[in-house]
């Protein structure tokens, strides 16, 4: 019996022990596989992190090129002549190349002519249009193109090319491209945070190695294919990527006989691959740690059976915590990448909005003066159209910021009272020209019972409707575009309005419907390659409607047309029906005669701005107010003026070279004389929170550029001393306006008489004999003959000094400075239309840059003789005396240098 119990006990113990050991082994194996899989996933996430960082850096540069291409198309910059376009590229390159990453920015026309920011002059030996993939691919697809990196022959550094075709009204203007140093990408890869005895590497989409720690992959021209190096162990890696399993770890015996597991991730824009090779022993450390834990667990389980469950539960708990830590790390990496991309985007948008809005300030400001002072009805009509177009352009520029604001959750809907007819007029004005250009019939189906005035965010409504109308015109080649605006229902003082845009265009494929509202997506790219667009319009429109409690409905038949519609509730402010919308538009478009709201001849203000045109605009906007204005072009100059004069108000530009507006204002306040003087910040920064930020820096208020006359006067009425402000009543304005009208007519007659006297073709014939092409020169002056004469006078006035500089540097063989002076002669000669002198000066400039003394010596005497002949011809035929000095003309600031 005892023997039986012993046997039974042994058998039971054996079963328990065997079961415990078997369960332990099974659990261990499962946990080991899970842990290995988890570790492999961790390295895959690391590869994805670096690919995301590299993609973000490349995208920032691509966004800049995309924005420049759009600006070139919109402003016709590429058609304004070599020097002006060259200066634009050079200024853009200087602005964008703050960190030294951009090697060169250049633009290639379809005739193979190239303009480079670096002053490189193509000699025509290379057929860029047909032989360079960055040109052919961009021109074909209309999309951004990223080239394979290559080693630049001059700098001996790896670079790659980003290019974008520039289209205008369906016509290819050329291809904008930039060569970008790959240093940043190389540093990111070389400094990657990998395990001991591990490394990261970078390949392009064709598996050519861009960055690798093995010196065998160093390239002198183009990257080497990853399998072309003798003994390359990466064939399984390449096969895994080709089969779509790039995130699975592939184990190889590496070039140094170390077994490593390799995972890779593909960049989203360039399609390059980031690879991470991890020493297998690093994985073994974690597995060994796990194995020791299971051995201890098994021993404890054998000793105390009940402890098995507790220990096993503990192991599961440890695993669960590791999984949580992994998820948190992934979220942390994703947030970090998103924050960096968002910060870069915000910086770019703030800088570009400032730079773009500054010239618009001049356009709208000068146009405001035409509206105020002109008596000619035709000119007033043209000027009114300029005002509407300028405001439309300003809205488009603001729209560039909208996507960022929406993504950051900072977009706000601001309800205001607006006229229904103004909305319809805006739609008609904005789209009719485009429709007529394509011979499309434009139909407005407007409900005559719509209320005259409503309350809502008309700016956002306009943005949505104009986007729908613009898309309809873009994608319709023949037929009709119909805008329908009708009442759906009314309730509690509100109205539900139905908006619809119907076209007879190409329609949308059913499989493309899902991509319609995705960011940067363009549908049917091959068919629509000649149609401009960023792919953001529908995304922004959809999100704006969502913010206003609505959504876009889409009905489309591919090949027949589409209908985009939405419904929107608005508060009724004036129930009176608009009736016939055409008559309502005529009433809404009546030009309002300018009337100064106040006069303050005893008030004195200081205007500080580094752009003369901006100061000129402010001076003219305030001219009829009689305010005394002092001006300064920089911070130190403003400090000097404020030290000796007590001002009633200071208008201070924030962004100025050297000393910014904040520092200048701080020093002015410290002086004591203007400590309590109100200061208004002038800036094009429209990012949310800007006003509060500038007020916190010491400003009293904030005025955005472009400066609007009404807002400027309102700001002065608010902050100028009340005892110095005289409000203008209607009767006084009417009398003054009549008097000014008579003066204006008299001035116009005098000007017309002067222009008639100056119109003498024989003079231009004489100048033509001297080598001046008036047609070319007038093209740089907007065909303004008075301006052209001013430029010719300036050309003469600086000739003596310029000739002396050329002679002196030539005699001393100072080729560096000779290059500078002959460059100046080249650009000014092209501006006046002296084409032959321009070409010869360009040749000498290039020779001086290359230290080619022989060419410089051969051309110098011819250049000087030709220069002297042209100057004398201008003096003789246009009666410009040698001692006459050209007054400082604001417009010369914007001519090509």
C-alpha positions in Angstrom: 0.0 0.0 0.0 2.8 2.3 0.9 4.6 1.5 -2.2 1.4 2.3 -4.1 1.0 5.7 -2.4 4.6 6.4 -3.1 4.1 5.6 -6.7 0.9 7.6 -6.8 2.7 10.6 -5.1 5.6 10.3 -7.5 3.2 10.1 -10.4 1.2 13.0 -9.2 4.3 15.0 -8.5 5.7 14.1 -11.9 2.4 15.1 -13.6 2.4 18.4 -11.7 6.0 19.0 -12.4 5.7 17.9 -16.0 2.6 20.1 -16.5 4.3 23.0 -14.9 7.5 22.6 -16.9 5.5 22.1 -20.2 3.3 25.1 -19.5 6.4 27.1 -18.6 8.1 26.1 -21.8 5.0 26.9 -23.9 4.6 30.2 -22.2 8.2 31.1 -22.5 8.3 30.3 -26.2 5.1 32.4 -26.8 6.5 35.3 -24.7 9.9 35.1 -26.5 8.3 35.3 -29.9 6.1 38.2 -28.8 9.0 40.1 -27.3 11.2 39.5 -30.4 8.3 40.7 -32.6 7.8 43.7 -30.3 11.5 44.6 -30.5 11.5 44.3 -34.2 8.5 46.7 -34.3 10.4 49.1 -32.1 13.2 49.3 -34.7 10.6 49.6 -37.5 9.1 52.6 -35.6 12.5 54.1 -35.3 13.0 53.8 -39.1 9.6 55.4 -39.6 10.5 58.2 -37.2 13.6 59.1 -39.2 11.8 58.8 -42.5 9.2 61.2 -41.2 11.8 63.7 -40.0 13.6 63.6 -43.4 10.3 63.9 -45.2 9.4 66.9 -43.1 12.6 68.6 -43.9 12.3 67.9 -47.6 8.6 69.0 -47.6 9.5 72.4 -46.0 11.9 73.1 -49.0 9.3 71.7 -51.5 6.6 74.0 -50.0 8.9 77.0 -50.6 9.5 76.0 -54.3 5.7 75.3 -54.8 4.8 78.8 -53.3 7.5 80.5 -55.5 6.1 78.8 -58.6 2.6 80.0 -57.8 3.8 83.5 -57.2 5.7 83.5 -60.5 2.6 82.4 -62.4 0.3 84.8 -60.6 2.5 87.9 -61.0 4.0 87.0 -64.4 7.5 87.5 -62.9 9.2 85.3 -65.5 8.1 87.6 -68.3 9.5 90.8 -66.9 13.1 90.5 -68.3 16.2 88.8 -67.2 17.5 91.2 -64.6 14.3 91.7 -62.7 13.6 88.0 -62.7 17.2 87.2 -61.8 16.9 89.7 -58.9 13.7 88.1 -57.8 15.3 84.6 -57.7 18.4 86.0 -55.9 16.2 87.7 -53.3 14.2 84.6 -52.8 17.4 82.5 -52.6 18.8 84.9 -49.9 15.6 84.8 -48.0 15.2 81.0 -48.1 18.9 80.1 -47.7 19.3 81.3 -44.1 20.8 78.0 -43.0 22.9 77.5 -46.1 21.0 74.5 -47.4 20.0 75.9 -50.8 22.8 75.6 -53.3 21.0 77.4 -56.2 17.5 78.4 -57.4 16.9 78.6 -61.2 14.2 78.9 -63.8 14.4 77.2 -67.3 12.1 78.4 -70.1 10.8 76.0 -72.8 13.3 77.4 -75.2 16.2 76.1 -72.9 17.1 79.6 -71.6 18.0 79.5 -67.9 18.0 82.2 -65.2 19.9 81.3 -62.0 20.1 83.0 -58.7 23.8 82.1 -58.5 24.6 84.3 -61.6 25.4 81.1 -63.5 24.9 81.6 -67.3 24.1 78.5 -69.3 26.1 78.4 -72.6 23.5 76.3 -74.4 25.6 73.2 -74.6 23.1 71.2 -72.4 19.6 70.6 -73.5 17.9 70.9 -70.1 14.4 70.8 -71.6 14.8 67.4 -73.2 17.7 65.8 -71.3 17.1 66.7 -67.6 14.5 64.6 -65.8 13.7 67.4 -63.4 12.4 69.4 -66.3 10.7 66.8 -68.4 8.9 65.1 -65.5 7.7 68.4 -63.9 6.5 69.7 -67.3 4.6 66.5 -68.0 2.9 66.0 -64.6 2.7 69.6 -63.3 3.6 68.2 -59.8 6.7 68.6 -57.6 9.6 66.4 -58.7 12.4 65.1 -56.5 15.6 64.0 -58.2 18.1 61.3 -57.2 20.9 62.8 -55.2 24.3 63.4 -57.0 27.7 64.8 -56.1 28.0 68.4 -57.2 31.2 68.9 -59.2 31.9 72.3 -57.7 31.2 71.8 -54.0 32.0 68.1 -53.9 28.9 67.8 -51.7 25.8 65.6 -52.4 22.8 67.6 -53.6 19.3 66.8 -55.0 16.9 68.8 -57.1 13.3 69.9 -56.4 11.4 71.2 -59.4 7.9 72.5 -60.2 6.4 73.4 -63.6 4.9 76.9 -63.8 1.7 77.1 -65.8 -0.3 80.2 -66.7 -3.7 79.8 -68.3 -2.8 76.3 -69.4 0.5 77.4 -71.0 3.9 76.2 -69.7 6.0 79.2 -68.7 8.9 77.1 -67.6 10.2 75.0 -64.7 11.4 76.4 -61.4 14.0 74.3 -59.7 16.3 74.4 -56.6 19.5 72.4 -55.8 19.4 71.5 -52.1 22.4 70.2 -50.2 21.9 66.8 -48.7 24.0 67.7 -45.6 21.0 67.8 -43.3 19.8 64.4 -44.4 23.4 63.0 -44.1 23.7 64.4 -40.6 20.3 63.0 -39.5 21.3 59.5 -40.7 24.9 59.6 -39.4 23.7 60.9 -36.0 20.7 58.4 -35.8 20.2 57.1 -32.3 20.8 53.3 -32.8 22.0 50.5 -30.6 25.7 49.6 -30.1 27.4 48.1 -33.2 24.4 49.2 -35.3 24.0 51.8 -38.0 21.5 53.7 -40.2 21.7 54.2 -44.0 19.7 56.0 -46.7 18.8 54.8 -50.3 16.9 56.4 -53.1 13.8 54.8 -54.6 16.0 52.8 -57.0 18.1 51.4 -54.1 21.1 53.6 -54.8 23.0 54.3 -51.6 23.0 58.0 -50.5 24.4 57.6 -47.0 26.2 54.5 -45.6 29.0 54.0 -43.0 30.9 51.6 -45.4 33.4 53.7 -47.5 32.8 51.3 -50.4 29.6 53.2 -51.0 31.2 56.6 -51.4 30.3 58.1 -54.8 32.0 60.8 -56.9 29.1 61.4 -59.3 25.9 59.4 -58.7 25.0 57.0 -55.9 26.0 53.4 -56.2 23.4 50.6 -56.5 23.3 48.8 -53.1 24.1 45.4 -54.6 26.9 46.6 -56.8 29.5 46.6 -54.0 31.3 43.2 -53.8 30.0 41.1 -51.0 26.9 43.3 -50.5 24.6 41.4 -48.1 21.4 43.3 -48.9 19.7 41.2 -51.6 17.1 39.9 -49.1 16.5 43.4 -47.9 15.9 44.6 -51.4 13.5 41.7 -52.1 11.6 42.4 -48.9 11.1 46.1 -49.9 10.0 45.2 -53.4 7.4 42.7 -52.0 6.0 45.4 -49.8 7.4 44.1 -46.5 10.0 46.8 -45.8 9.0 47.1 -42.2 9.7 43.3 -41.5 13.1 42.7 -40.0 15.5 40.8 -42.4 18.6 39.2 -40.8 21.8 39.3 -42.9 25.5 38.5 -42.3 26.8 42.0 -42.8 29.9 43.2 -44.6 31.9 43.0 -41.2 30.6 39.4 -40.6 28.2 40.7 -37.8 24.6 39.3 -38.0 22.2 42.2 -38.1 18.5 42.6 -38.4 17.5 45.3 -41.0 14.2 47.2 -41.2 13.4 50.1 -43.5 10.8 52.8 -44.0 10.0 54.9 -47.1 9.9 58.7 -47.1 6.5 60.1 -48.2 7.7 62.7 -50.7 11.0 61.5 -52.3 10.2 57.8 -51.9 13.7 57.2 -50.5 14.3 54.5 -48.0 15.7 54.8 -44.4 17.3 51.6 -43.2 18.3 50.7 -39.7 20.7 47.7 -39.2 20.7 46.4 -35.6 23.2 44.0 -34.1 21.3 40.7 -33.4 23.0 40.5 -30.0 20.9 43.5 -28.9 17.8 41.4 -29.5 19.4 38.5 -27.6 19.9 40.6 -24.5 16.2 41.2 -24.0 15.5 37.5 -24.8 18.1 36.3 -22.3 16.5 38.6 -19.6 13.2 37.0 -20.3 14.6 33.5 -20.2 16.1 34.0 -16.8 12.8 35.2 -15.5 11.1 32.1 -16.7 13.7 29.8 -15.1 13.1 31.5 -11.8 9.4 31.2 -12.3 9.6 27.5 -13.1 11.8 26.8 -10.0 9.3 28.7 -7.8 6.4 26.8 -9.5 8.0 23.5 -8.7 8.6 24.5 -5.1 5.2 26.0 -4.6 2.6 25.2 -7.2 0.4 28.0 -6.3 3.2 30.5 -7.0 3.2 29.6 -10.7 0.0 31.5 -11.4 1.3 34.6 -9.5 4.7 34.6 -11.2 3.1 34.1 -14.6 0.6 36.9 -13.9 3.6 39.0 -13.0 5.3 38.3 -16.3 2.2 39.1 -18.2 2.0 42.4 -16.2 5.6 43.2 -17.1 4.8 42.6 -20.8 1.7 44.7 -20.6 3.7 47.6 -19.2 6.3 47.3 -21.9 3.6 47.4 -24.5 2.2 50.5 -22.9 5.6 52.1 -22.8 6.1 51.3 -26.5 2.7 52.9 -27.4 3.6 56.0 -25.4 7.0 56.2 -27.1 5.3 56.0 -30.5 2.8 58.7 -29.6 5.7 60.9 -28.3 7.6 60.5 -31.5 4.6 61.2 -33.6 3.8 64.3 -31.6 7.4 65.5 -31.8 7.4 65.2 -35.5 4.1 66.9 -35.9 5.2 69.8 -33.6 8.4 70.3 -35.6 6.5 70.3 -38.9 3.9 72.7 -37.5 6.5 75.1 -36.2 8.3 75.2 -39.5 5.1 75.7 -41.3 4.1 78.5 -39.0 7.4 80.3 -39.4 7.2 80.0 -43.2 3.7 81.3 -43.3 4.5 84.2 -41.1 7.5 85.2 -43.2 5.8 84.8 -46.5 2.6 86.6 -45.5 4.8 89.6 -44.5 6.8 89.6 -47.7 3.8 89.2 -50.0 1.5 91.6 -48.2 4.0 94.4 -48.3 3.8 95.1 -52.1 0.0 94.7 -51.9 0.1 97.6 -49.3 1.6 99.8 -52.0 -0.9 98.7 -54.7 -4.0 99.3 -52.6 -2.7 102.5 -51.0 -1.8 104.1 -54.3 -5.1 103.0 -55.8 -6.9 104.5 -52.9 -5.4 107.9 -53.8 -6.7 107.5 -57.4 -10.2 106.8 -56.0 -9.9 109.9 -53.8 -8.5 112.3 -56.3 -9.5 111.3 -59.9 -12.5 112.9 -61.6 -12.4 110.7 -64.7 -15.3 108.2 -64.6 -13.4 105.6 -66.7 -10.4 105.8 -64.4 -12.6 105.5 -61.4 -14.2 102.4 -62.8 -10.8 100.9 -63.6 -9.6 101.9 -60.1 -12.6 100.3 -58.5 -11.9 97.1 -60.3 -8.3 97.3 -59.1 -9.5 97.7 -55.5 -11.8 94.7 -55.8 -9.0 92.6 -57.4 -6.5 93.8 -54.8 -8.9 92.8 -52.0 -9.5 89.5 -53.7 -5.8 88.9 -53.9 -5.4 89.8 -50.3 -8.1 87.3 -49.4 -6.3 84.6 -51.5 -3.1 85.3 -49.6 -5.0 85.1 -46.3 -6.4 81.8 -47.6 -2.8 80.4 -47.6 -2.9 80.8 -43.9 -6.3 79.2 -43.5 -5.2 75.6 -43.9 -2.6 76.0 -41.1 -5.1 77.8 -38.9 -7.7 75.1 -39.4 -5.2 72.3 -38.8 -4.1 74.0 -35.6 -7.7 74.5 -34.5 -7.3 78.3 -34.6 -9.7 79.2 -37.3 -12.6 81.3 -36.1 -15.9 82.1 -37.7 -16.6 85.9 -37.3 -20.2 86.9 -38.0 -20.7 90.4 -39.4 -23.6 92.3 -41.1 -23.3 92.1 -44.9 -25.3 92.9 -48.0 -26.5 90.0 -50.0 -26.0 91.9 -53.3 -22.4 92.5 -52.4 -21.9 88.7 -52.2 -23.4 88.2 -55.6 -21.5 91.1 -57.1 -18.2 89.7 -55.7 -19.0 86.3 -57.3 -19.8 87.8 -60.6 -16.8 90.0 -60.7 -14.4 87.3 -59.6 -15.5 84.6 -62.0 -17.0 86.3 -65.1 -13.6 87.1 -66.7 -12.3 83.5 -66.3 -15.6 82.1 -67.8 -15.5 84.5 -70.7 -11.9 83.6 -71.5 -13.0 80.0 -72.0 -16.2 81.0 -73.8 -18.3 79.5 -71.0 -21.8 80.6 -70.4 -22.2 81.9 -66.8 -25.7 81.7 -65.3 -26.7 83.2 -62.0 -30.0 81.8 -60.6 -30.7 84.1 -57.7 -33.9 84.0 -55.6 -35.4 87.5 -55.7 -36.9 87.0 -52.2 -33.5 86.7 -50.5 -33.2 89.3 -47.7 -31.2 92.4 -48.4 -28.9 92.1 -45.4 -27.8 89.1 -43.4 -25.5 88.3 -40.5 -22.7 85.8 -40.9 -19.1 85.3 -41.8 -19.3 86.6 -45.4 -15.5 86.2 -45.9 -15.7 82.5 -45.3 -18.8 82.1 -47.4 -17.1 83.9 -50.2 -14.1 81.7 -49.9 -16.2 78.5 -50.2 -18.3 79.7 -53.2 -15.4 81.2 -55.1 -13.5 78.0 -54.7 -16.4 76.0 -56.1 -16.8 78.5 -59.0 -13.1 78.5 -59.8 -12.9 74.7 -59.8 -16.0 74.6 -62.1 -14.3 77.0 -64.6 -11.0 75.1 -64.4 -12.5 71.7 -65.2 -15.0 72.8 -67.8 -14.0 73.3 -71.4 -17.4 74.1 -72.9 -21.0 74.6 -71.8 -22.4 76.3 -68.8 -21.5 77.2 -65.2 -24.6 77.9 -63.0 -24.6 79.4 -59.6 -27.9 78.9 -57.7 -28.7 80.8 -54.4 -32.2 80.1 -53.1 -34.2 80.3 -49.9 -35.0 76.9 -48.3 -36.9 78.0 -45.2 -37.1 80.6 -42.5 -37.4 80.2 -38.8 -37.1 82.5 -35.8 -35.5 85.4 -37.7 -33.1 83.1 -39.5 -33.0 81.8 -43.1 -31.6 78.6 -44.5 -30.0 79.4 -47.9 -29.2 76.8 -50.5 -26.0 77.4 -52.6 -25.2 75.2 -55.6 -22.5 75.4 -58.4 -23.3 73.2 -61.4 -21.0 72.7 -64.4 -20.8 70.7 -67.6 -17.2 69.8 -67.1 -15.2 66.6 -66.9 -16.9 65.2 -63.8 -15.4 63.0 -61.1 -14.7 59.3 -61.2 -16.6 57.4 -58.5 -13.3 55.9 -57.2 -11.9 59.5 -56.8 -14.8 60.7 -54.6 -13.1 59.5 -51.4 -10.0 61.7 -52.2 -11.9 64.8 -53.0 -11.5 66.4 -49.6 -8.0 65.1 -48.8 -5.1 67.7 -48.4 -2.8 68.2 -51.4 -4.7 65.6 -53.5 -5.5 66.4 -57.2 -7.8 64.1 -59.1 -7.1 62.6 -62.5 -3.6 64.1 -62.5 -2.6 63.0 -66.0 -5.7 64.4 -67.7 -5.6 67.6 -65.6 -1.8 68.1 -65.6 -2.1 71.6 -67.2 -4.6 72.8 -64.6 -3.1 74.8 -61.8 -3.9 74.1 -58.2 -2.5 72.9 -54.8 -5.2 70.4 -53.9 -6.1 72.4 -50.8 -9.2 74.2 -51.9 -11.8 71.6 -51.3 -10.2 70.6 -48.1 -10.4 74.1 -46.7 -13.9 74.6 -48.1 -15.1 71.4 -46.4 -13.6 72.3 -43.1 -14.9 75.9 -43.2 -18.4 74.6 -43.9 -18.0 72.2 -41.0 -17.1 75.2 -38.7 -20.3 77.0 -39.9 -22.5 73.9 -39.3 -22.8 72.8 -42.8 -21.3 70.3 -45.3 -20.6 69.9 -49.0 -22.8 67.6 -51.1 -21.4 66.4 -54.4 -23.2 64.8 -57.3 -21.1 64.0 -60.4 -21.2 61.9 -63.6 -17.7 61.4 -65.1 -17.6 63.1 -68.5 -20.8 65.0 -68.0 -20.4 67.4 -65.1 -20.7 68.0 -61.4 -22.9 69.8 -58.8 -21.5 71.0 -55.5 -24.0 72.3 -53.0 -24.5 73.2 -49.4 -27.0 74.8 -47.1 -26.3 77.5 -44.6 -28.3 79.2 -41.8 -27.9 83.0 -41.6 -29.5 85.6 -39.3 -31.8 88.1 -41.1 -30.8 91.7 -40.6 -33.0 93.3 -43.2 -36.0 91.4 -44.5 -36.5 93.6 -47.5 -36.1 91.4 -50.7 -33.2 92.1 -53.0 -35.5 91.8 -56.1 -33.7 91.8 -59.4 -30.1 90.9 -58.4 -28.6 92.8 -61.4 -30.1 96.1 -60.2 -29.0 95.3 -56.6 -25.5 94.7 -57.8 -25.5 98.1 -59.6 -26.5 99.8 -56.4 -23.8 97.8 -54.5 -21.0 98.7 -56.9 -21.5 102.5 -56.9 -18.2 104.2 -56.2 -18.1 106.0 -52.9 -16.3 109.4 -53.1 -13.5 109.6 -50.6 -14.1 112.0 -47.6 -11.6 112.6 -45.0 -13.2 112.0 -41.6 -11.1 114.6 -39.7 -8.4 117.2 -39.9 -5.6 117.8 -37.4 -3.1 120.4 -38.7 -1.6 120.9 -35.3 -1.0 117.1 -34.7 2.5 115.7 -35.5 3.2 112.0 -36.0 6.3 109.9 -36.7 6.1 107.1 -39.4 8.9 104.6 -39.4 9.2 102.0 -42.2 12.2 100.5 -44.0 10.2 100.6 -47.3 9.9 104.1 -48.9 6.8 103.1 -50.8 5.0 102.2 -47.5 5.8 105.7 -46.1 4.7 107.3 -49.4 1.4 105.5 -49.1 0.8 106.6 -45.5 1.7 110.2 -46.3 -0.8 110.3 -49.2 -3.6 108.5 -47.3 -3.3 111.2 -44.6 -2.6 114.2 -46.9 -6.1 115.7 -46.7 -6.1 115.4 -42.9 -3.4 118.0 -42.7 -1.5 116.0 -40.1 2.2 116.9 -39.9 4.3 113.8 -40.7 7.9 113.1 -40.0 9.4 109.9 -41.5 12.3 107.5 -40.8 13.6 104.6 -42.8 15.2 102.7 -39.8 15.2 102.4 -36.1 18.3 104.5 -35.3 16.9 107.4 -37.4 13.6 107.2 -35.6 15.3 107.4 -32.2 17.2 110.5 -33.3 14.0 112.2 -34.4 12.1 111.3 -31.3 14.9 112.6 -29.1 14.3 116.1 -30.3 10.5 116.2 -31.1 7.4 115.4 -29.0 5.0 113.4 -31.2 1.3 112.9 -30.8 1.5 109.4 -32.3 4.1 107.0 -33.6 3.5 104.5 -36.4 6.3 101.9 -36.2 7.1 99.1 -38.6 8.0 96.0 -36.7 10.2 94.1 -39.1 13.2 96.2 -40.2 16.8 95.3 -40.9 19.3 95.9 -38.1 17.1 97.2 -35.4 13.5 96.0 -35.3 10.5 98.1 -34.3 10.3 96.7 -30.8 13.9 97.7 -29.9 13.5 101.1 -31.5 10.3 101.8 -29.6 11.9 100.7 -26.3 14.8 103.2 -26.8 12.3 106.0 -27.7 10.3 105.3 -24.6 13.5 105.3 -22.4 14.5 108.8 -23.7 11.6 110.4 -21.8 10.3 112.9 -24.4 7.9 110.4 -25.9 7.5 108.0 -23.0 3.7 108.5 -23.0 3.3 108.8 -26.8 0.9 106.2 -28.2 2.6 103.7 -30.6 0.9 101.7 -33.3 2.6 98.6 -34.7 2.6 98.4 -38.5 3.0 94.8 -39.6 1.8 92.3 -42.2 1.8 89.6 -39.5 -1.8 88.3 -39.4 -1.2 85.1 -37.4 -3.7 84.7 -34.6 -2.5 86.3 -31.4 -0.2 88.8 -33.1 -2.1 91.8 -31.8 -1.8 90.6 -28.2 1.9 89.8 -28.7 2.7 93.3 -30.0 0.7 95.0 -27.3 2.7 93.0 -24.7 5.9 94.3 -26.4 5.0 97.9 -25.6 2.7 98.9 -28.5 -0.7 100.5 -27.8 -2.4 99.0 -30.8 -1.9 97.1 -34.0 -2.5 98.0 -37.7 -2.1 95.4 -40.4 -0.6 95.9 -43.9 -1.9 96.6 -46.5 -2.9 99.8 -44.6 -6.5 100.8 -45.4 -7.4 104.5 -45.4 -10.5 104.2 -43.2 -8.8 102.1 -40.6 -5.7 104.4 -40.6 -7.9 107.5 -40.0 -10.0 105.6 -37.4 -6.8 104.7 -35.6 -5.6 108.4 -35.6 -9.0 109.6 -34.4 -8.7 107.2 -31.5 -5.2 108.1 -30.3 -4.6 111.7 -31.3 -5.3 114.3 -28.7 -9.0 115.3 -28.9 -8.2 119.0 -28.8 -6.2 118.7 -32.0 -8.8 116.7 -34.0 -11.5 118.5 -36.0 -14.2 116.3 -37.3 -15.3 117.1 -40.9 -19.0 117.5 -41.5 -20.8 116.6 -44.8 -21.4 120.3 -45.9 -17.8 121.2 -45.6 -16.7 118.1 -47.4 -19.0 118.9 -50.4 -17.5 122.4 -50.8 -13.9 121.1 -50.5 -14.6 118.3 -52.9 -15.9 120.7 -55.6 -12.8 122.9 -55.2 -10.5 119.9 -55.4 -12.3 118.7 -58.5 -11.6 122.0 -60.3 -7.9 121.8 -59.3 -7.7 118.2 -60.5 -9.2 119.0 -63.9 -6.7 121.8 -64.3 -3.8 119.6 -63.4 -5.0 116.9 -65.8 -5.2 119.4 -68.6 -1.7 120.6 -67.9 -0.3 117.1 -67.8 -2.0 116.1 -71.0 -0.5 119.2 -72.7 3.0 118.3 -71.4 2.6 114.7 -72.6 1.6 115.9 -76.0 4.7 118.2 -76.3 6.9 115.3 -75.2 5.6 112.9 -77.8 8.2 113.3 -80.6 9.1 110.1 -82.4 12.1 111.7 -84.1 13.9 111.9 -80.7 13.4 108.2 -80.2 14.7 107.5 -83.7 18.0 109.3 -82.8 18.3 107.3 -79.7 17.7 104.1 -81.7 20.7 105.0 -83.8 22.8 105.1 -80.6 21.8 101.6 -79.7 18.7 102.2 -77.5 15.6 100.1 -78.1 12.7 102.2 -76.8 10.3 99.3 -76.9 12.5 97.2 -74.6 13.0 100.1 -72.3 9.3 101.0 -72.1 8.5 97.4 -71.2 10.4 97.8 -68.0 8.4 101.0 -67.2 4.9 99.6 -67.8 4.9 101.6 -71.1 4.9 104.9 -69.0 6.9 107.4 -71.1 7.3 109.9 -68.3 8.8 107.1 -66.1 11.1 106.0 -69.0 12.4 109.6 -69.4 13.1 109.7 -65.6 15.1 106.5 -65.9 17.1 107.8 -68.9 17.9 110.9 -66.8 19.0 108.7 -63.9 21.2 106.7 -66.3 22.9 109.9 -67.4 23.3 111.3 -63.9 25.3 108.3 -62.7 27.4 107.8 -65.8 30.3 109.9 -64.8 30.9 108.1 -61.5 30.2 104.7 -63.0 32.7 105.3 -65.9 35.4 106.4 -63.4 34.8 103.2 -61.3 35.1 101.0 -64.4 38.3 102.8 -65.6 39.9 102.7 -62.1 39.3 99.0 -61.4 40.3 98.0 -65.0 43.6 99.9 -64.7 44.4 98.2 -61.4 43.2 94.8 -62.6 40.8 94.7 -59.7 38.5 92.0 -61.3 36.4 91.5 -58.1 35.2 95.1 -58.1 35.2 95.4 -61.9 32.7 92.6 -61.9 30.4 94.6 -59.5 30.6 97.8 -61.6 30.1 96.1 -64.9 27.2 94.1 -63.5 25.6 97.4 -62.5 26.2 98.8 -66.0 24.7 95.6 -67.5 21.4 95.8 -65.6 20.9 99.6 -66.0 21.6 99.3 -69.7 19.1 96.5 -70.2 16.5 98.7 -68.3 16.8 101.5 -70.8 16.8 99.1 -73.8 20.6 99.3 -74.6 20.5 95.6 -75.6 23.9 95.4 -77.3 25.7 97.1 -74.4 23.9 94.8 -72.0 25.1 91.7 -73.8 28.7 92.9 -73.9 28.7 93.9 -70.2 27.2 90.5 -69.3 30.0 88.8 -71.2 32.6 90.9 -69.3 30.9 90.3 -66.0 31.1 86.5 -66.5 34.7 86.8 -67.5 35.6 88.9 -64.5 33.9 86.3 -62.2 36.1 83.6 -63.8 39.3 85.7 -63.6 39.4 85.7 -67.4 41.6 88.9 -67.9 42.0 88.4 -71.7 38.2 88.7 -72.3 37.9 91.6 -69.9 40.7 93.5 -71.7 39.2 92.7 -75.2 35.8 94.1 -74.3 36.7 97.0 -72.0 37.4 99.7 -74.6 34.4 98.7 -76.7 32.2 98.9 -73.6 33.4 102.3 -72.6 33.0 103.8 -76.1 29.5 102.4 -76.5 28.6 103.6 -73.0 29.9 107.1 -73.8 28.0 107.2 -77.1 24.7 106.2 -75.5 25.1 108.8 -72.7 25.9 111.6 -75.1 22.9 110.6 -77.3 20.6 110.8 -74.4 21.9 114.2 -73.3 21.7 115.6 -76.8 18.3 114.4 -77.8 16.4 114.6 -74.5 18.1 117.8 -73.3 19.5 116.4 -70.0 22.4 118.6 -68.8 25.4 116.9 -67.3 25.1 118.7 -64.0 21.4 117.9 -63.6 20.8 115.4 -60.8 18.0 113.0 -60.9 15.7 113.4 -57.9 15.2 110.4 -55.8 12.4 108.5 -57.5 10.5 106.0 -55.5 9.8 103.7 -58.4 13.6 103.2 -59.2 13.7 101.2 -56.0 11.8 98.4 -57.8 13.7 98.4 -61.1 16.0 95.4 -61.9 19.5 95.7 -60.4 
